Amino acid sequence: MTSSGLLGRYRVDAVLLLVAIVWGGSYLSAKVLTEQASVGAVLALRFLVAAAALYVVWLVRRERRPTRGELAVGVLLGGTQSAILWLETLGVAFTSATNAGLIISLTIILTPILESVARRRWLPRPFFIAAVLAVVGVALLVSGNGFHAPNVGDLLILAAASCAPCTSPWWDTSRAGVATAPSP
């Protein structure tokens, strides 16, 4: 197999690995940064960098100005994401980066559950079996040297993991600038 064929074959795996490294590293970075600065300062820097990067992308792509509906959805999503990131970053300040990453991963389980409730479509039984196993796995990994009551940071991260799925139905419509929930 040629090197370009090999790269193409594993491109998705490589991108997923890169995302995992960056995502996992962000919790470690947040932990280190919150030891040196306030949560507000850390988030202000994070949002400033993101805003500057998005502004450059907007300038390069020469996109049209957003409509009122797009701005409304953007403000709604931006506000909820800001709240979630505030909970995450504050939680990381009070727990370990490892616990934060593991607990926030529960979002992957909570999202389809909340979506199935919202759409009134029950998930298949194997999903719930896998979800219970995943939650038990996270609990075992987070418990470290034995089970103990979760600390404030763990609870803040769990709150962020619980809030995050509530915004997912809006992501599809946000690209189109529609300020209504997607149809089932």
N, C-alpha and C positions, 0 to 999 in steps of 0.2 A: 504494500500500500504506500502511496506517495505521501510526502509530508503534508501536502495541502489536503489530501483525503483524510489523513489522520486528524488534522486540525479540525476539519469540518465535522468529523464523526464525534469528536469530544468537545465541540464548541459550547454546547449547552451545559455540559458538566463543568467546564472551565469557568463559564460565567457564573453558574450557581456557587462554585467554590469561592470565586472572587467576592460575590455578594455575601456569603457566609463570613468570610474573613473581615470584610469591611463592617458588616453588621455587628459581628461579635466584638471587633475592635472598638466600635463606637461605645459600647458599655464600659469597657476598660478605660477608654479616654474620658468618658463622662465621670467615672469614679475618681480618676486622678485630678481632673479639672475641678470637680466639686470639693476636693480637699484644699484647693488653692483659692477658689473664688465662689461667690454665691451662685445658686441655681439660676437666678435671674440673669446674672452676668454671662454665665455659660450659654444659656439659651439665646440671649441677645446676640452674642457672637455667632452662634450657630445660624440664627435666622438672618443675620446681616450677610454672612458668607453665601447662604442659599439665595437670598434676594439679589445679591450682586451677580451671581452666576446665572440666575434666571433672566435678569435684565440683559446680560450679554447675549444669551440665547435669543431673547426676544428681538434685540437689535439686529443680530445676524440673520435671523429668519424673516425679518421685516413683516411680522404678523400684524394684522389689523388690531385696533384697540378692542378690548373686550366689551361685550354688550352689558347692559344692566343685569340681565339674567345670569350671565357668566360671572359677573362681579358678585352678585348675591350668593351664588353657589360657592364661589371662591372664598368669600368672607365666612360663610357657614363652615365649609370644610377647613379653612385655615384656622378658624377659632377652635373647632373641635380638635384638630391635630395639635394646636398649641397647648390645649389643656392636657391632652394625652402625653405630649412630650414633657410638659411640666411635671405631671405625675411620675413619669418614667425617670426623669433626671433627679427629681427630689427623692424618689425611691432608691435610686442607685447610690445617692449620698448616704443612705442609712442601711444599706445591705451590700452584699458583695456583687461584683460585676457578674460573676457566675450565676448567682441566684437570680439576678435581674434578667439575664438572657434566657435562663430556663423558664422562669415564670411568665415572661412576656410571650414565650413560644406557645403558651396556652391559647393565644389569640387564634391560632390556626384551628383549634378545636371549637372555640366559642363562636367564631364567625359562621360556619355552616349551621350550627344549632340555632343561633338567633335569626339567621336568614330563613331557615325552615319554619320557625315560629311565625315570622312576619309574612311569609308566603303561604302559610297553612299547608305545608307539604312535609310529611314526616320523613326523617332520614331512615335508611335501612339499618337493621339490627347490627350488621357487621361494623358500621360506623361507630355505634355506641360501645361496642366491645373494644374496638381500637382506641376510642377516646378514653375509656376507663383505664386501659393499659398505659396510655400515654400520660394521663394524670398521675397514676401510681408511679410511673417511671420518673416524672418530674419531681414528685414528692420525695422519692428515694434519693435522687441526685441532690436536691436542695437540702435534705436533712443532714447530709455530711456525716458527722460523728454521732448521729442518733436523732430521733424525732424530738422536736421542741416546738414551742409555740412560735408562729411566724412573728418576725419583728415588724416595726413600723414600715421599714423600707420594703419588705416583702409584700405587705398589704397595699402599699402605694402602687407597686408594680402590678399587683393583681388587679387593682382598680383600673389601671391603664389598660391592661389586657382585656378587661371587661368592657371598657368604653370603646376601644378601637373597632370592634366588629360593628358597632352601631353606625359607623360612617361608611362601611363598605358598599351598601346598596346605592349610595350617592355617587360613587366614583364613575360608574358607566355614564351617568347622565351629565356629570360635570364636564366631560370632554365635549359634549354637544351643547353645553350652556343651558340645559333644560333644568328648571328648578323644581321638578316633580320627581317622585320616586319612580323607579323603573317598573314597567308592567310585568306581571308574573309570567 
